[in-house]
Amino acid sequence: MIDVNDGLRSPTSGLGDPEFDKAASADYAAVHLNDLQLSNAYRSSWIARKIVDIPAHDSLRKWRTWQGDANRVATLRALEKRLDVRGKLLECKTMARLWGGAAVFMGTDQAPTQPLDASRLGVGGLKYLTVMTRRELSSDELEQDPAARYFNRPRSYSINGQTVLTRNVHPSHFVVQIGDPHPDKREAYGENSGWGDSVLQAAYAATMQADGAAANIASLIFEANVDVFGIPDLTSRLSSKRDGSRTDYERG
């Protein structure tokens, strides 16, 4: 039958009945992983590292090809090599998947607090690319105007170091990458405000269970080889004769 909460319940087996079914009282609770847990999982668990690294590597594995005038293609390839575009994007995607968010800052001559005007960038106008994670880059208030370009995204960012180096950096100066998108950006709190969740957040329990099962199996291997010491005719040597005399074993 169906109960008032629209859940399956069996009066015969007790399935779904909180008084009988142990699983009936189970529910999902948010367990937020802090930065130390994420770092330890990435550095210690090969499963966690593969979860983070493989999709990032696959997304850039084949890269791209340029078509057009040979001189312009050569110039573009030289620029990509100088800026290490592929390497920076790979680092950004990897760190975004681990921490929940990262961005590539595009260094130009234009003021970072003003919107970036790509039409004003001449030859050599893009000077460098710097990868920053949400640990170095703090998001400010979210844009609440539905008509705005950056609706429900941070209006600006602050670059953090030992001291705050730059405040109110316009988001157009960043190429932002998100790990797992948060279902409601307005509910993200703390260091995740304006960012997403780490991809390890949802997989953490399964990763722990897999690593724990592997560790227990490895431990059982040591118990699978048990040394056995045998003494010939031990049973007969320890048995007593009916006349009460000592056995050869007892006489030494």
Secondary structure, DSSP 8 states (H G I E B T S, - for coil): -B-TTS-B--TTT-TT-TTT-GGGG---------HHHHHHHHHH-HHHHHHHHHHHHHHHSS-----S-HHHHHHHHHHHHHHTHHHHHHHHHHHHHHHSEEEEEEE-SS-TTS---GGG--TT---EEEEEETTTEEE--BB--TTSTTBTSBS-EEEESSSEEEEEE-GGGEEEEESB--S-GGG--GGGTTS-B-HHHHHHHHHHHHHHHHHHHHHHHHHH-------TTHHHHHS--TT----TTTT-
